[in-house]
């Protein structure tokens, strides 16, 4: 078995590769913002946001915890034949769930969409259809790419995702800019790329996938392990997308589009956390299940979380000028949404560590209960905040739910984890980051111009202060340690 390389330098290398791989295909709309905000209206962005929301329902229904089960069982497979059998079995489970789920949604969505979105519903054709079809196409590639991660083959993952990105970006430009098909053109470009990627991966993995032997006991075990995560993922859906439903009901589709634009500018934070989690999860499972190396795992996890916290503060400091540079004037106000939502990503990196820690001890039921509570908190806060404050209320609601998830999930995690955690020092660091981010938010909201030099200088000073605080408290990855030895000597010299 290819064991993941221990140490932060190996993690950083893999995280960079996964970061590029994850950023490229998912950043199609982000990279094209200077162009697309001239061809897509706020309403078009609102439609794409609602399609993404419905598509996420389909993805949850199709996956139903199978990917998490695969990650959990893969370190136990020793021989190559065992790995291939696991791959085929979970893959068949996914296909069956996808077919059944797509049939259910095709019957329900024509009636459910008007109920979800009220007076201005999302039409089933073509948008509801695309919301089902896109995740169904990507379903064929999910387990194969997950195996590449577990086998620590990030370069394969990278090149495949970059190829998908190239096809997507060409398709979207053709259908949106040349054909002027609006939101539907963006979806057609994405579906074209998804179909080609599905065919390519089926061909690449044909020797492992297309064999007769299937382990039904593995499928049964996967269903039992993953089914509690269905309610967890459904609660996560409410956590991530219920705000769009409430905005659509209390405001307009244009307001949904503005909220989506603010969310889009947090994609770099999303990509950073995804990249770290992609590279860290295999190590987390191997070190905890195989090696029982909890001491170094704890130490490195806290340093990773601290580095992400510092990155969030730095990104907040320059988010408003970035939005001003990259969007058309009608979207500039979206910086307010982005500033608030940045706080959510601090809670998200914490949840990545907490959920991994609970998963390796088979506490999927606990994860399900935590995310159910989080979903309830999200819906309740949406009801009170969005009706009064619109898109800003939605952003505050997301942050509130993220805090609830971290606190409620952190309690059983601390009790379960075998190593004592430096809770007091970490609480002080979290307080420092919160005060720094809050100060930046106030500066942005009070400043009349994104290019105010005194405001920019103050925000830069805040970022430098948080960085040094993280170094002092020991919650920061030492940058030189993750560089190759030759570069480390050059920097030290």
N, C-alpha and C positions, 0 to 999 in steps of 0.2 A: 504494500500500500504506500502511496506517496504521502508521507507525512508532511504537513505544512512546516515551513521553516520557522523556527522559533526566533524571537527577538523582534524589536521594533523596526530594524532596517528592512527585514524581509516583508514585514507588514506594510511598511511605507511603499515599497516597490510594487507590491500587489495592489495596494489601494490606489496608487496612481494609475495603474493599468485599468483597474475596474472603474475608476472615476472617469477616465476618458471614454471607456466603453459604454458606461451608463449615461454619461452626459450627452454623447453625440446623438444617438437616436431619439432620446427623449427631449433634446433641446432644439428640435426642428423649429418649433414656433418661436422659441426664445431667440435663436440665432437670426431668424428672419424678421424680427420685430420692426426694425427700421423700414423694411419693405412692406411687411404685411399690414401694419397699422395704416397704410395708405390704401390697401385693397380690401381690408376687413374692418367692418364697423364695430363699435362696442356691442351691438346686438349680435353680430357674427361670433364674437368672442364669448358672449353669453351662451349662444347655442352650443358652441364647442365645449364649454364648461359643463353644460347639462348633459351632453352626450357622454363626456368623460365620467360623469356621475353614474349614469345608467350602465355604462360599460363596466364600471367597477362592481356593480351588483352582479353582473354576469360573471365576471372573473372570480368573485367570491364563491358563487354557486358552482362554477366549473371546477375550481381547485379543491375546495372543502378540506383544507389542511393537508393535502397530499404532498406538497413540496416540503413542508416542515417534517412530515413523517419520513420522507426520503433522506433529508439531512440527518435526522436522528438515527436511522437504521444503517446508513452508508458506512460509518466508522466500524460497524460490527462485521461487515463483509470482508473476508480475507482474500479469497481466491478471485481471479478475474471472472470466472464463470458465475460466482455468487453475485458479483457486482452487476453483470449483465442481466442476470435473472431478476434482480431487484429493479433494474432500470426498466425492463420489459413489463414487469408486473405493475409497477406504479404508473407507467405510461398507459397501459391498458385501462387502469382505474380512471385516469384523467380523461381519456377519450370517451369512456362510457358516461362519466359524469358530465362531460361537455355536451354530448348528444342529448342526454336527458334534460340538462339544464336549458339548452337552447330551445328545445321543444316547449318547455314550461314557460319560458319568457316570451316566446313568440305568441303563445295563447293569451298571456296575461297583460303584456305591455300595452296593446291597443286600448285596454280599459283602464290600466293603472296610470298611464301618463297624464290624462286629464285630471285624475285625482291628485297626483303628486304636484302638478304645476298649475292647477287652477285655471284662471281665465285665459292664460296664454300658454297652452300646453305645447310640449315638444311633439311634433308629428311622428307617428310610427314610421311612415315612409317619407323620406329615406333615412331620417336620423335614428329612430328606434332600431331599425334593421341594422344600421352600421354599428350601433352600440352593442349588439349581440355578435355580429359577424367578426369584428376586430379581435376581441379576446378569444374567440373560437379559433381563429387563424393562429394567433400567437401561442395557443395551448400546445400545439405540436412541437414547439421549440423549447418550452419551459424546462422540462426535466433534463433534456440533453444539455442545455446550457448550465443547469444546476450541477450535473455530473462533472462538467468541465471545471466548475468552481471547487467542488469537493476534491477533485483530483489535482487541484492547484495547477490548472492550465489557463492562466489568465490571458495569454497571447491569443489562443484560439477564440476565447470569449471576446477579446478586443476586436479582432479582425472581422468576426462575424457581425458584431454590432455596428461597426463602422460601415460595413457594406450595406446593412439595412438602413443606416442613416443616409448614405449617399442616394439610395434609391428613393427613400421617403422625400428628401429635400427636392430632388428633381421632379418627383410626381406632384408635390404640393405647388411648386413654382409653376408647373405646366397648367394644372387645373385651376389655380387661384389667379395667377398673374396673366397667363396667356388666355385661358378660356373664360376667366372671370366668373367662376362658379361659386364664389363665396365660401361659406362654411362647408358646404357639401363638397367643394373641390378639395379642401384640406383633408376631409375624411377619405375621399377617393384616393388621394396620393398615399395616405397611410395604409389603406387596405391593399393597394397594389404591392407595397413593400412587404407587408405581412404575409401575403400569399407566396411571394417569391422566397422569403426566408423559411417558410414552412416546408416548401418543396425541397429546398437546399439541405435542410437539416435531416429530413427524412432520408434523403439520398446518402448523406455522410454517415449516418448511424444505422443504415439498413442492415448491416451484418449483426448488430446487437439487438435491433428491434424486431426484425421479421424472422423470428424463430417460433417453433410451436410451443415450447415449454413455458408455462406460466405458473407461478407459485401463488395459488389462491389463498394459502395461509398468510402469505405476506400482505396480500390485498386486504384480507380480513383484519389483520393487525394494524395496517395503515388506516383503515376506516375507523377502528376503535381509538387509535391514537389521535387521528386528525379531526374526527367529528366534533369534539369539544371546541376545537379551534374555529369551527364554522360560526358558532355564536360569537366567538371572539372577533372574527373578521367582519361579521355582520355589524357588530357594535362599532368596530373601527370604521366601517362605511358611514354609519351615522356620525361618527366623530369627524370624518373628513369631509362629508358632503351634505349633511343636513342643513348647513348654513346656506347653501345654494337654493335649497327648497324654500326656506323661510324668506330669503331675499327676494326670490321670484314671487312669492305670495304678497309680501308687504311692500315691495318696491317694483322695479321693472327689470326686463331682460338686460337693458343697458347697464343697470347697476350690478347685475351678476357679472357682466363683462368687465366692468371696472374692478370688481373684487378679484376676478380671475387674473387680470393684469397685475395687480399687486402681488398675488400668489406666484405668478410667473417669475417675478424678480427674486423670489426666494428659492428658485430652482437650483442655483449654485450651492446653497446650503443643503438642499435635498440631495443633490448629487454627491456632495462631500460625505454626508452621513451614510448614504447608500454604499458608496465606494468603500468606506471604512468597514461597514457592517458586512459587505460581501467578502472582504479579505479577512475580517476578524472572526466571523462565525465558524468557518472550518477549524481555525486554530482553537477557538473556544471549546468546540465539541471534542476535538482530539485531545487537548490538554486536560480537560476536566474528566471526560469519560475514560480516555486511554491512560493518561499519565498521572492524573490526580494532582496536577501541579497548580494548586490553588493560590499559592503565595505570589508567584510571578504573574499569574493570570489577573489577580486582584490589582497588583501594582501597575501593570501595563494598562488595564482597563481604565483606572482612574486618570492616568496620564493622557490617554486618548480622549476621554471625556473633557478634561481640562483644556486640551488643545482645541477641541471643537468649540468650547465656550469662548475662548479667546478669538477664534476665527469669526464667530457670530458677532461679537462686539466690533471687530474690525470691519466686517461687511456692513453692519448698520451705519457705521460712521460715513460711508461713502455711497449708501444706497440711493439717496435722493438725487445727487448729481448723475448717477448712472441711469436712473429712470428718465431724467430730463434729456440726457444725450440720446437714448435709444428709442424713444417713442415720439409719436406725433403729439402736438400740444394738448389735445383733448384728453390724453391719458396721463399727464404729468401728476395730477393730484393722487394717483395711485400709490405714491410713496408713503402716504399715511397708512395704507393697508399693510404694505411691506414692513414698515418699521414695527408695527404691533406684532405681526405674525412671526417676526424674527425670534421673539421670546419662546414661541412654541417649539422651535427647533432645539433649544436647549433642553426642553423636557423630552424631546424625541430621542436624542442620543442616550439619555439616561434610560429610557424605556428599552432601547436596543440591548443594553447590558442586563437590565432586570429580566426581560423576557427570555434572553438566552440562558441566564442563570436558573430560571424556573424550568425551562425546557429540558436542560440536561438532567434535572432531577425528576423528569416526567410529570411536572406540575402543570399540565396543559389545562386541567380543570380550573386551576387558580387563575391562569391567564384569561380563560373565558369569562370568569366572574369579574375580574378587574376591568376588562374591556366592556363588559355589559354595563357595569356601573359608570364607566367613562362615557359610553353612548347615552345613557340616561342623563348624565350631567350636561352633556353637549346639547341635547335636544331641549332640556329645560332652560339652560342659559340662552340658547338661540331664541326661544319663545319670548323671553323677557328683554333681551338686549337688542335683537334685530328689529323688533317692532318699534323700538324707541330711537335707536341710533343707526339703523341701516347697516351698511357694509362695515363701518367701524365697530359696531356692536358684534357683527359676525367674527371679526378678527379677535376682539377681546374674549368672545365666547370660546374660540378655539384654544386660546392660551389658557383660559380657566380649566377647560377639560383636560388639557395636557398636564397641568399641575395636579389635578385630581388623579389621573392615571399614574403619575409618578409616585405620589404619596401612597395611594392605595396598593399599588403593586410593590412599592419599596418595602413595605412592612413585612410581608411574607418572604421577600427576597433576603432581607437582612437576617431573618430567623432561620432561613434554609441554608444560606451560604456558610461553608465551613470555616472561613477566615474572618476574624474580627475586622471591621471596616473603620477607618478614621472619620467617624461621622461628624464630630465637632469641627474639625479643620475643613472638611468638605462643605459643611453648612455655611461656614464663614466665607468660603470661596464663592458659593452660589449667591450669597447675599451681596458680595462685592460685584459680581457680574450683573446682578439684577439692578443695583443702583447705577452702575455704569450705563447699562442699556436704557434705563429710564431717563437718565440725564440726556443721552443722545436723542431720545424720542422727544423730549421737551424742547431741546435746541432746534430740532427740525421743524416742529410744529410752530415755534415762535418766530423763526427766521423768515424774512420775506423773500430771500433768494437762496437757491441751492449753492451759489458760488460765493457766499459771504465768507471772506477770508478768516475773520476772527472765529466764526462758528466752526469752520473746517479745522482751524488750528486747535481749538478746544477739544473737538471730537478726536483728533489725532492724539492729543495728550492723554485723553481718557483711555484710548486703546493701549498706549504704551504703559500706562499705569496698571491696567488689568493684566497685561503680559508679564510685567515684573512681579505682580502679586502671585500669579500662577507659578512662576519659577520659584519664588520664595516658599510657597506652601507645598511645593513638590508635585503639583498637578499639571505638569507640562512635559511633553515629549522633548528631550534634548535634541535640538535640530542636528547638531554635529554627529550624534550617535547613529543617525539613520543614513548618513552619507557614506559612500564607499571610502575605504581607508585612505586612498590616494588624495581624495578631495579633503578629507578630514585633516590630513597633514598640511595641505596647502592653506586651509583656512586658519589653522592654529599657528602656522608659520607667519 
